[in-house]
């Protein structure tokens, strides 16, 4: 395996391949002085920035060292190169490699290196990190077509698992966004959504003594028994028996009274709904200001009162009295010289109201024009907004999270310092309110209505900015739900412990994007389609699509027999659309596994259903369990 990159994802991916899948890995990274560093803005001190840089460097070195420690000689090596040129790729052994991962932060660098690598080795399995999804699909088709022409056949596989795919395009933003966005929801904290498949898991509080947690469709994990201990290991791999148990069996679930669970079920958002309205047409409440609406209402009441008074004084019909009042209002009626005094007084009052009406009408026109002019620009948070999600940062990760939240109809207010940020166009298109300003400055979070918000997502690219924003938000509202994006996992763990100890009654989550996305990239390099990953405290549970054929742990066994506690569990079966879901094998799924193109997933499989070679299944697995299922040698020892 060859991994090329310039940030923490490359190091974590190499460690994943070495430690979990026992693969020989060559890591290609730029020289230390040219690696991607996180920018420092706002009021972050230079000492803090230097400290974070030292921590990141130490984590990268330790990750590489730990993954190589205890491995056989030749398990991997590291090359330093400024760019992945043809000579560098050849020196890394791409022409003899089984797979190549290009995870540079720049899309153009990854595409250029992929084209070069495909020419050096047409049979190479490529995994690219691209933020542009549309371009990624075209590049994937182009590279696969190039490989097919060079090898004399089509190397792609249209099955659910995609095991034969020679090129896979992934985005760390798309992989991590569901877990980050889901933490802001009410009722669910885990979401996996890929290729039209929606997998949701809900984190449930520990049941009362003597009760057993409702498993839902199935219980995916038991939460750590030490989650309330600030000095504990926080559900990491070193937690031992007190840590989280992934994919427990029925006996473990029944015996785990007093521990929270992560159960698979269908849940929905329970917060305030989005206001109804047509796209591009602002509602009446936004078209005119509140003061102008009251002014228009007052003038309308005056017109009605004058019309009623005229009807009483003259005895006219109501419609005629209203007509005459409007003529007086607009000063186009004849003077009431020969009428009685009451009629003359009403005419004078109507003329005075008409004078007041002119500036109000002019203000209404100007406000309406301003509202439609600003419809294509950023919106401000509306008055009275509450129960929303405050999203900090509209970069790569923030933009993807914003899109996910809006797809689930979650009200969002964004905070961004750069008016030209990547996600500003998305915010304008989705009509999401945006507060422009440095989040570390006073008054910015207040403008985003943080005191009435439901949760805060700090997703900027600067660790110190995210941490400072969260600490300030907690000082405003101590029980606010907060989610931090932090660059390295060790720092995320330290922040998680401290915030949880300081605010035990509030939900705190710290997430490392590389920690969430590395398993999906590693699975793609091994030739398996990873549908997504959900974090369980400091560990990760993977969802993968797998063909039963060629896996003796699955083929010919019932669903109950195929389940291995702590390793993998079959969740769903792909069947052609229209087939019955009674557990019978699809009639048109032959031994070669070819099925109809239109298919659906059956989730509630009976334990007695026998898995056959033509079946395709979706399973939940730990990282080591998936490695074992794929025929790789998983490293001994505890872990996920």
Phi and psi in degrees as a GROMACS rama.xvg file:
@    title "Ramachandran Plot"
@    xaxis  label "Phi"
@    yaxis  label "Psi"
@TYPE xy
-124.443  129.421  UNK-2
-122.099  125.293  UNK-3
-122.159  128.036  UNK-4
-171.383  174.158  UNK-5
-130.47  16.207  UNK-6
-144.777  -167.357  UNK-7
-63.9868  -24.5811  UNK-8
-63.5024  -38.3296  UNK-9
-62.5943  -45.1697  UNK-10
-66.776  -42.0869  UNK-11
-68.2879  -37.5161  UNK-12
-64.9321  -42.7608  UNK-13
-62.271  -42.2094  UNK-14
-64.5546  -36.5191  UNK-15
-63.2841  -45.004  UNK-16
-67.3773  -38.0749  UNK-17
-75.6196  -46.9643  UNK-18
-78.5982  -35.8314  UNK-19
-94.7297  -45.3561  UNK-20
-100.113  -2.373  UNK-21
56.5671  41.1656  UNK-22
-96.6239  151.573  UNK-23
-79.292  122.651  UNK-24
-124.917  133.002  UNK-25
-107.705  120.332  UNK-26
-103.252  124.114  UNK-27
-111.435  115.841  UNK-28
-132.867  155.952  UNK-29
-68.3302  164.133  UNK-30
-58.0197  155.586  UNK-31
-53.7369  -37.2286  UNK-32
-74.2015  -12.8566  UNK-33
-114.552  8.42935  UNK-34
-75.7238  155.658  UNK-35
-67.367  125.918  UNK-36
-114.167  149.806  UNK-37
-73.93  134.171  UNK-38
-69.2518  154.69  UNK-39
-119.164  119.389  UNK-40
-133.076  -177.91  UNK-41
71.0439  -144.854  UNK-42
-99.3386  19.9974  UNK-43
-66.9667  133.694  UNK-44
-79.4146  153.231  UNK-45
-62.0271  -34.5066  UNK-46
-65.0482  -39.6508  UNK-47
-64.788  -41.0121  UNK-48
-63.4939  -42.9275  UNK-49
-64.7141  -38.9403  UNK-50
-63.8368  -43.6857  UNK-51
-63.9118  -38.0058  UNK-52
-62.43  -40.0946  UNK-53
-66.1835  -39.8507  UNK-54
-63.7977  -44.6719  UNK-55
-62.065  -43.0915  UNK-56
-63.9614  -40.3357  UNK-57
-65.9032  -39.7931  UNK-58
-63.1545  -43.6622  UNK-59
-62.6205  -43.0989  UNK-60
-66.2284  -40.5084  UNK-61
-69.1196  -34.7041  UNK-62
-64.1458  -43.2456  UNK-63
-67.7584  -39.223  UNK-64
-69.8953  -41.2743  UNK-65
-65.8665  -37.0256  UNK-66
-69.2553  -30.4776  UNK-67
-86.3042  -20.9291  UNK-68
-65.9703  133.915  UNK-69
79.609  -0.150461  UNK-70
-90.0261  158.338  UNK-71
-63.6448  156.59  UNK-72
-60.349  139.101  UNK-73
86.5707  9.2699  UNK-74
-68.222  -18.3666  UNK-75
174.827  164.13  UNK-76
-147.261  167.828  UNK-77
-127.801  130.196  UNK-78
-114.192  146.198  UNK-79
-111.109  123.394  UNK-80
-151.213  139.24  UNK-81
-68.5732  -38.5883  UNK-82
-136.284  148.241  UNK-83
-80.6283  69.89  UNK-84
-75.6274  176.025  UNK-85
-63.3042  -40.0933  UNK-86
-65.4378  -39.5512  UNK-87
-66.1233  -44.2683  UNK-88
-64.1757  -37.6918  UNK-89
-66.3011  -40.6333  UNK-90
-65.5041  -32.3097  UNK-91
-74.4816  -10.3957  UNK-92
86.3007  32.3582  UNK-93
-63.8884  -32.4724  UNK-94
-66.41  -19.5627  UNK-95
-112.714  -2.10851  UNK-96
-78.7148  157.261  UNK-97
-86.3478  -32.0141  UNK-98
-152.232  152.078  UNK-99
-133.834  129.205  UNK-100
-111.106  126.092  UNK-101
-113.032  103.611  UNK-102
-122.661  36.0691  UNK-103
-67.335  154.777  UNK-104
-70.6669  -20.2654  UNK-105
-97.2512  125.408  UNK-106
-63.2079  -40.7434  UNK-107
-63.0464  -39.913  UNK-108
-61.6359  -42.8631  UNK-109
-66.1203  -40.3846  UNK-110
-66.6769  -44.7184  UNK-111
-61.2379  -43.845  UNK-112
-67.6789  -34.8515  UNK-113
-65.5732  -42.1222  UNK-114
-62.8883  -39.7372  UNK-115
-66.7117  -43.2898  UNK-116
-66.3505  -36.5595  UNK-117
-64.696  -33.7694  UNK-118
-71.2629  -36.1901  UNK-119
-71.3882  -35.621  UNK-120
-145.679  95.0334  UNK-121
-63.1385  -24.37  UNK-122
-92.6712  6.30538  UNK-123
-72.0165  135.808  UNK-124
-82.4505  121.172  UNK-125
-106.929  136.872  UNK-126
-127.527  117.902  UNK-127
-113.905  143.714  UNK-128
-101.798  107.446  UNK-129
-130.012  135.307  UNK-130
-81.5354  -37.0174  UNK-131
-75.6463  105.765  UNK-132
-70.7575  -40.0626  UNK-133
-64.0392  -46.2366  UNK-134
-62.4794  -36.4501  UNK-135
-60.9408  -40.1547  UNK-136
-64.6051  -40.9224  UNK-137
-67.0865  -41.4714  UNK-138
-64.312  -39.961  UNK-139
-61.3516  -44.9508  UNK-140
-64.7666  -40.1778  UNK-141
-64.3152  -46.6073  UNK-142
-67.5408  -37.1734  UNK-143
-66.8548  -39.4777  UNK-144
-65.4046  -38.3833  UNK-145
-62.9087  -42.1952  UNK-146
-65.426  -39.0879  UNK-147
-64.9074  -41.1557  UNK-148
-67.9211  -37.1874  UNK-149
-72.5566  -31.1684  UNK-150
-99.2641  -3.66489  UNK-151
79.2001  17.1238  UNK-152
-166.717  168.152  UNK-153
-83.0187  123.744  UNK-154
-91.1632  -4.08388  UNK-155
-85.2213  159.971  UNK-156
-133.276  126.214  UNK-157
-90.6162  7.77148  UNK-158
-71.3424  175.046  UNK-159
-66.0937  -39.3025  UNK-160
-80.8597  -23.2495  UNK-161
63.637  31.5602  UNK-162
-65.359  -27.2633  UNK-163
-92.4997  4.13084  UNK-164
-65.2763  128.034  UNK-165
-88.5691  -19.7927  UNK-166
-133.452  131.23  UNK-167
-130.297  126.994  UNK-168
-107.632  122.412  UNK-169
-126.16  162.604  UNK-170
-130.818  126.723  UNK-171
-63.6996  -29.0339  UNK-172
-66.8163  -44.5591  UNK-173
-67.2751  -34.0407  UNK-174
-71.1852  -40.8892  UNK-175
-86.2954  -23.2221  UNK-176
-58.8709  -43.3532  UNK-177
-58.8523  -43.3558  UNK-178
-67.0477  -36.7833  UNK-179
-70.2816  -43.4821  UNK-180
-69.5059  -38.1481  UNK-181
-66.8499  -27.8629  UNK-182
-65.348  -21.7243  UNK-183
-83.9878  -5.66599  UNK-184
-85.0039  161.759  UNK-185
-93.3482  121.665  UNK-186
97.9828  -13.184  UNK-187
-145.906  146.51  UNK-188
-129.038  1.51718  UNK-189
-134.611  128.799  UNK-190
-141.417  134.192  UNK-191
-128.92  123.22  UNK-192
-140.146  114.766  UNK-193
-148.664  134.975  UNK-194
51.5503  41.9521  UNK-195
82.4397  -3.92982  UNK-196
-92.9327  130.84  UNK-197
-116.979  110.58  UNK-198
-113.495  123.171  UNK-199
-125.814  136.908  UNK-200
-126.583  139.821  UNK-201
-115.056  135.866  UNK-202
-90.734  120.532  UNK-203
-108.272  146.069  UNK-204
-69.7982  156.26  UNK-205
-59.5822  136.513  UNK-206
-70.3962  165.119  UNK-207
-69.0396  159.355  UNK-208
-55.0318  132.596  UNK-209
89.4836  -8.63785  UNK-210
-100.97  159.175  UNK-211
-118.692  133.963  UNK-212
-63.2487  141.065  UNK-213
-67.3468  120.924  UNK-214
-77.2289  -10.5505  UNK-215
64.9393  -137.882  UNK-216
-68.5112  -40.1075  UNK-217
-167.549  158.642  UNK-218
-94.0473  118.838  UNK-219
-84.9647  -32.4676  UNK-220
-161.062  154.071  UNK-221
-104.604  129.536  UNK-222
-73.3218  163.976  UNK-223
-63.8612  139.695  UNK-224
-78.2533  -11.2219  UNK-225
-105.181  19.7987  UNK-226
-66.4641  -18.3467  UNK-227
-97.7426  6.96709  UNK-228
-100.208  108.16  UNK-229
-59.8359  -25.4206  UNK-230
-94.9506  6.27061  UNK-231
-74.8669  -176.6  UNK-232
-92.8062  7.43091  UNK-233
59.2575  38.8357  UNK-234
70.7509  23.8327  UNK-235
-84.8346  -175.788  UNK-236
-69.3228  -17.404  UNK-237
-92.9549  12.3641  UNK-238
-76.1547  -19.7812  UNK-239
71.3264  -145.82  UNK-240
-66.7637  -22.711  UNK-241
-83.3974  -7.92842  UNK-242
-82.7941  -178.945  UNK-243
-67.656  143.079  UNK-244
-109.186  113.694  UNK-245
-85.0696  136.278  UNK-246
52.6479  59.6006  UNK-247
-75.1735  158.111  UNK-248
-85.7789  177.606  UNK-249
-62.9476  -37.1375  UNK-250
-64.9774  -40.5704  UNK-251
-67.0218  -38.2671  UNK-252
-65.9337  -41.8546  UNK-253
-67.1574  -32.9133  UNK-254
-84.5135  -10.9882  UNK-255
-91.1452  56.8576  UNK-256
-73.3331  141.138  UNK-257
86.1367  3.74702  UNK-258
-116.707  141.298  UNK-259
-70.7687  161.251  UNK-260
-131.521  160.262  UNK-261
-116.232  111.031  UNK-262
-114.118  146.334  UNK-263
-86.8439  122.789  UNK-264
-163.684  170.102  UNK-265
-93.4381  120.106  UNK-266
-128.772  165.236  UNK-267
-139.234  161.88  UNK-268
-73.0101  137.98  UNK-269
-115.518  15.5828  UNK-270
-86.7931  -171.689  UNK-271
-65.6083  139.493  UNK-272
-76.6906  161.409  UNK-273
-74.0912  147.141  UNK-274
-66.0161  140.127  UNK-275
-76.7304  152.879  UNK-276
159.924  156.359  UNK-277
-78.1293  147.231  UNK-278
-64.2488  132.51  UNK-279
86.6569  -11.1056  UNK-280
-111.518  108.482  UNK-281
-69.4818  147.546  UNK-282
-67.61  165.287  UNK-283
-60.8728  -34.9861  UNK-284
-64.4677  -24.7979  UNK-285
-96.0535  -17.6255  UNK-286
-68.9219  -41.0001  UNK-287
-125.08  148.172  UNK-288
-71.7276  163.767  UNK-289
-63.6912  -40.6341  UNK-290
-63.3893  -41.051  UNK-291
-67.9809  -37.3199  UNK-292
-63.5052  -40.4333  UNK-293
-65.7652  -37.1236  UNK-294
-64.0885  -44.6709  UNK-295
-63.8475  -39.2583  UNK-296
-65.6489  -39.4793  UNK-297
-65.2415  -41.5283  UNK-298
-66.8508  -37.5394  UNK-299
-63.0129  -39.2066  UNK-300
-64.9534  -36.6918  UNK-301
-64.6257  -40.9533  UNK-302
-62.4682  -43.6658  UNK-303
-63.3171  -40.9121  UNK-304
-65.2229  -40.8984  UNK-305
-65.808  -38.6252  UNK-306
-65.6096  -39.1821  UNK-307
-67.0478  -42.494  UNK-308
-63.1765  -41.5026  UNK-309
-63.9695  -37.7286  UNK-310
-64.9308  -37.8503  UNK-311
-70.6517  -41.6635  UNK-312
-71.5021  -44.6927  UNK-313
-97.2009  -19.0211  UNK-314
75.3721  19.0178  UNK-315
-72.1819  166.016  UNK-316
-67.0171  147.384  UNK-317
-55.3871  -39.7203  UNK-318
-68.4653  -40.6706  UNK-319
-67.6407  -37.5757  UNK-320
-65.418  -38.7706  UNK-321
-66.2118  -40.2163  UNK-322
-62.0574  -47.2123  UNK-323
-64.4272  -38.0828  UNK-324
-62.6257  -40.8433  UNK-325
-67.3271  -36.556  UNK-326
-62.4696  -42.4045  UNK-327
-66.0414  -35.8762  UNK-328
-62.9806  -40.7716  UNK-329
-93.253  8.4183  UNK-330
59.4815  41.0175  UNK-331
-121.804  14.6843  UNK-332
-101.366  159.976  UNK-333
-70.3468  143.309  UNK-334
-61.3658  141.125  UNK-335
-86.7668  63.729  UNK-336
-66.6381  -44.7113  UNK-337
-95.997  4.37084  UNK-338
-87.0817  171.653  UNK-339
-72.7415  173.34  UNK-340
-65.0769  -36.085  UNK-341
-61.8502  -42.0052  UNK-342
-65.712  -39.0236  UNK-343
-66.8365  -39.961  UNK-344
-63.6058  -41.7064  UNK-345
-64.2301  -35.5375  UNK-346
-67.5388  -39.2203  UNK-347
-65.1846  -42.2408  UNK-348
-63.6248  -39.1257  UNK-349
-63.3731  -40.6481  UNK-350
-64.0522  -38.0729  UNK-351
-65.2697  -41.5799  UNK-352
-64.0926  -35.4385  UNK-353
-63.2814  -36.9204  UNK-354
-64.1633  -38.0599  UNK-355
-69.7681  -27.2802  UNK-356
-72.133  -32.8745  UNK-357
-59.1448  -52.6553  UNK-358
-64.5136  -31.5341  UNK-359
-66.8121  -42.1246  UNK-360
-64.7564  -39.6068  UNK-361
-63.5014  -42.0585  UNK-362
-63.5464  -37.7551  UNK-363
-63.9953  -41.9152  UNK-364
-64.065  -44.2906  UNK-365
-65.8127  -41.0898  UNK-366
-66.1135  -39.6865  UNK-367
-63.9093  -44.2015  UNK-368
-62.9696  -40.132  UNK-369
-65.1152  -37.3578  UNK-370
-65.3497  -45.4423  UNK-371
-69.4585  -31.5255  UNK-372
-68.2105  -35.6202  UNK-373
-86.3156  0.749375  UNK-374
-63.5269  -29.1372  UNK-375
-91.0819  -0.309186  UNK-376
-106.257  -176.219  UNK-377
-72.1249  147.03  UNK-378
-96.8144  156.984  UNK-379
-96.6401  152.86  UNK-380
-59.136  129.331  UNK-381
-67.8023  157.41  UNK-382
-67.5876  142.285  UNK-383
79.2556  6.57543  UNK-384
-67.1626  139.877  UNK-385
-159.535  160.637  UNK-386
70.2478  21.7853  UNK-387
-99.3625  179.264  UNK-388
-109.326  127.858  UNK-389
-95.1933  119.461  UNK-390
-110.206  119.937  UNK-391
-100.339  119.203  UNK-392
99.7705  125.241  UNK-393
-120.853  48.643  UNK-394
-87.2454  -149.693  UNK-395
-61.8706  -51.3588  UNK-396
-70.1063  -46.4014  UNK-397
-60.3076  -37.4069  UNK-398
-66.2596  -42.5943  UNK-399
-65.5008  -40.9278  UNK-400
-65.181  -40.439  UNK-401
-59.6492  -43.1439  UNK-402
-62.6203  -41.8269  UNK-403
-63.4901  -43.4445  UNK-404
-63.5868  -40.6294  UNK-405
-70.8163  -31.4666  UNK-406
-63.0551  -28.4734  UNK-407
-97.3451  14.0465  UNK-408
59.7528  42.9362  UNK-409
-97.0879  125.668  UNK-410
-66.8601  132.177  UNK-411
-133.167  142.815  UNK-412
-123.399  124.394  UNK-413
-99.4853  151.25  UNK-414
-126.728  123.437  UNK-415
-144.164  135.175  UNK-416
-84.3981  -28.651  UNK-417
-100.223  114.447  UNK-418
-66.673  -13.8396  UNK-419
-105.005  21.0785  UNK-420
-63.3666  159.896  UNK-421
-58.9423  -38.1518  UNK-422
-90.0242  1.72334  UNK-423
-64.7352  -39.1285  UNK-424
-63.9536  -38.9589  UNK-425
-65.2018  -40.9348  UNK-426
-63.4483  -40.1549  UNK-427
-66.1606  -41.5107  UNK-428
-65.42  -37.7976  UNK-429
-87.6824  0.126492  UNK-430
56.5824  48.7025  UNK-431
-98.4501  131.464  UNK-432
-62.2603  137.945  UNK-433
-131.048  132.627  UNK-434
-103.304  115.994  UNK-435
-87.6417  122.099  UNK-436
161.084  162.193  UNK-437
-75.5382  121.574  UNK-438
-65.0285  -19.55  UNK-439
-80.5007  -7.2233  UNK-440
-89.2809  146.802  UNK-441
-66.181  141.541  UNK-442
94.6803  -16.9744  UNK-443
-72.298  -49.8766  UNK-444
-66.2386  -33.206  UNK-445
-63.7006  -37.8696  UNK-446
-64.6702  -26.655  UNK-447
-85.2004  9.43489  UNK-448
60.592  44.9956  UNK-449
-65.1567  -27.3999  UNK-450
-71.4841  -17.0038  UNK-451
-114.306  8.60535  UNK-452
-79.121  157.096  UNK-453
-86.1017  -38.1842  UNK-454
-155.085  163.379  UNK-455
-126.711  128.033  UNK-456
-112.571  108.391  UNK-457
-96.8674  99.9714  UNK-458
-123.38  25.6221  UNK-459
-70.9269  170.865  UNK-460
-87.289  6.05223  UNK-461
-116.349  118.338  UNK-462
-60.363  -43.4037  UNK-463
-66.0048  -35.2662  UNK-464
-65.8254  -44.2797  UNK-465
-61.3307  -44.5862  UNK-466
-66.2818  -42.8051  UNK-467
-63.4409  -41.3023  UNK-468
-63.9397  -40.9965  UNK-469
-66.9232  -42.4757  UNK-470
-63.5202  -40.7184  UNK-471
-68.5895  -41.239  UNK-472
-62.8785  -38.4615  UNK-473
-67.3449  -29.6893  UNK-474
-69.8878  -28.6464  UNK-475
-79.0086  -42.4197  UNK-476
-141.108  105.105  UNK-477
-68.0076  -27.6845  UNK-478
-98.848  17.7822  UNK-479
-68.2932  135.027  UNK-480
-75.4878  125.256  UNK-481
-126.378  145.045  UNK-482
-132.871  126.101  UNK-483
-111.313  138.418  UNK-484
-97.7014  116.938  UNK-485
-121.275  147.033  UNK-486
-67.7811  -47.4238  UNK-487
-115.985  151.971  UNK-488
-71.961  -34.9529  UNK-489
-63.3132  -43.752  UNK-490
-65.4145  -37.8022  UNK-491
-61.8606  -40.2555  UNK-492
-64.0126  -43.4681  UNK-493
-62.9573  -42.987  UNK-494
-65.5746  -40.3476  UNK-495
-60.6175  -45.0931  UNK-496
-61.9821  -45.1979  UNK-497
-67.4774  -47.3564  UNK-498
-65.5807  -36.287  UNK-499
-68.8433  -36.0195  UNK-500
-70.7276  -36.0934  UNK-501
-76.8258  -30.0016  UNK-502
-131.35  73.6889  UNK-503
-67.0448  -21.811  UNK-504
-88.8027  -1.98142  UNK-505
-115.459  150.997  UNK-506
-81.1552  126.868  UNK-507
-127.517  132.719  UNK-508
-136.626  130.587  UNK-509
-116.461  131.557  UNK-510
-128.405  135.62  UNK-511
-102.888  124.441  UNK-512
-62.3671  -40.4837  UNK-513
-65.0677  -34.5996  UNK-514
-65.0728  -35.7793  UNK-515
-79.905  -31.8258  UNK-516
-98.1808  -22.263  UNK-517
-59.5618  -41.3782  UNK-518
-59.8003  -36.3646  UNK-519
-67.0707  -40.8502  UNK-520
-65.9795  -41.1935  UNK-521
-64.6086  -42.1857  UNK-522
-63.1658  -37.7828  UNK-523
-65.4479  -36.2724  UNK-524
-67.0292  -29.4027  UNK-525
-82.8213  -1.6102  UNK-526
90.7278  23.3484  UNK-527
-123.76  146.65  UNK-528
-86.987  111.044  UNK-529
-90.0099  113.619  UNK-530
-70.5644  -28.5193  UNK-531
167.762  176.801  UNK-532
-139.655  141.351  UNK-533
-120.319  135.826  UNK-534
-80.1099  135.056  UNK-535
-118.888  95.9463  UNK-536
55.0261  -117.224  UNK-537
-100.293  17.9281  UNK-538
-122.592  175.412  UNK-539
-132.854  136.116  UNK-540
-114.686  129.139  UNK-541
-101.097  147.542  UNK-542
-114.762  124.352  UNK-543
-132.482  150.754  UNK-544
-102.732  125.475  UNK-545
-136.359  140.312  UNK-546
-80.0146  138.348  UNK-547
-70.6397  -34.0587  UNK-548
-59.038  133.062  UNK-549
88.0584  1.67733  UNK-550
-116.447  99.0886  UNK-551
-63.65  -20.6318  UNK-552
-71.0452  -16.877  UNK-553
-115.164  -44.928  UNK-554
-64.4952  129.74  UNK-555
79.412  2.59563  UNK-556
-109.729  156.634  UNK-557
-75.3171  165.922  UNK-558
-60.294  -39.5081  UNK-559
-66.3551  -40.4495  UNK-560
-70.7435  -30.8522  UNK-561
-75.4282  -17.9286  UNK-562
-71.2699  127.191  UNK-563
-122.272  113.748  UNK-564
-59.2048  133.863  UNK-565
78.7362  2.10776  UNK-566
-127.575  -62.8357  UNK-567
-154.122  161.845  UNK-568
-153.28  130.107  UNK-569
-76.0354  126.212  UNK-570
-105.834  -39.7571  UNK-571
-147.809  158.202  UNK-572
-122.639  132.435  UNK-573
-82.345  126.75  UNK-574
-129.326  150.527  UNK-575
-60.1204  143.417  UNK-576
-61.0267  128.992  UNK-577
105.307  -14.8645  UNK-578
-74.5251  153.602  UNK-579
-71.3015  150.637  UNK-580
-105.976  40.5261  UNK-581
-95.0333  12.4615  UNK-582
94.0272  -3.83845  UNK-583
-77.0906  150.143  UNK-584
-70.7198  137.162  UNK-585
-55.9381  135.543  UNK-586
-68.5371  -29.7287  UNK-587
-101.797  15.4157  UNK-588
-97.8374  100.912  UNK-589
-78.3717  -175.737  UNK-590
-66.5616  -23.0802  UNK-591
-82.5652  -0.102894  UNK-592
83.3282  5.05778  UNK-593
-78.7642  129.425  UNK-594
-129.421  172.128  UNK-595
-62.8834  152.577  UNK-596
-66.9611  -41.3416  UNK-597
-81.8117  116.5  UNK-598
-141.7  168.112  UNK-599
-143.684  172.223  UNK-600
-109.897  135.67  UNK-601
-103.813  118.129  UNK-602
-90.8306  -40.8752  UNK-603
-89.1418  78.7847  UNK-604
-84.6987  135.992  UNK-605
-71.0864  147.723  UNK-606
-63.7616  -17.8148  UNK-607
-88.4065  -5.8918  UNK-608
-67.2344  131.421  UNK-609
-92.1341  123.466  UNK-610
-78.0439  130.415  UNK-611
-118.376  169.199  UNK-612
-63.7523  -27.9608  UNK-613
-85.3062  0.528879  UNK-614
-84.0235  151.218  UNK-615
-121.384  134.353  UNK-616
-131.06  156.321  UNK-617
-107.112  127.257  UNK-618
-131.164  154.299  UNK-619
-99.4193  137.033  UNK-620
-150.024  150.871  UNK-621
-77.0468  167.418  UNK-622
-62.3571  -43.7492  UNK-623
-72.9267  -33.0514  UNK-624
-65.0535  -41.2322  UNK-625
-65.7169  -38.1775  UNK-626
-62.2471  -41.6807  UNK-627
-67.2232  -39.9513  UNK-628
-64.0762  -30.3463  UNK-629
-84.1693  2.4319  UNK-630
89.6059  9.53308  UNK-631
-92.4278  158.3  UNK-632
-85.9119  107.757  UNK-633
-76.6225  140.849  UNK-634
-66.9808  139.617  UNK-635
-70.5021  154.059  UNK-636
116.984  167.169  UNK-637
-70.0337  155.273  UNK-638
149.896  175.678  UNK-639
